[in-house]
Amino acid sequence: MKIAHDIIIRPIITEKSMAGAPFKKYTFEVAKDANKLEIKEAVEKVFPGVKVQKVNTMHVRGQLRRQGRYQGYTRSWKKAIVTLKEDSKTIEFFEGMM
């Protein structure tokens, strides 16, 4: 089994993802082979006092990028939107962004 920091790679900080923060919805980039149960356990381990209610995952395809006459694809990755329970503590990392 992987450790929690191998599963959660980084938080996603965009306008759309930050719009869910008041509703206790947080977005992370996660390992491609991680399932929903592993993501739930990793979030609860990395952020103490947090209780996860639901995890939605999706695969993000790489986009075509060009530089001059050369082109290639960016890497594909997996995104997880984590919803916390009502009685759960918020994640302080995202509070400083708002």
C-alpha positions, 0 to 999 in steps of 0.5 A: 500500500502506498503512503498518503503523500504518494496518492495526493500529488497536489491541490488544484487552485483554479477559479472553478475549484475555489468556488467549491471551497465554501461548500467544503469541496476541494480538488486534488491531483491524485495518482492515476492508479488510486481508487476512491477509498484510497483517496478518502483515507489519504485525505483524512490522514494528511489533513487531521480532523477532516471527515470525507463524505464523497469522492468524485474522480475523473481522468483528464486527457493530455492536450495538444500543444505546439511550439513552432513546427513541433507538437506534442501532448501534455501528460494525462492525469487524474483529478479528485473532487473531495466533499467533506461532511457538514460536521468536518473541519475545513482544510486550512490550506485552501482558506488562505487562498480565498 
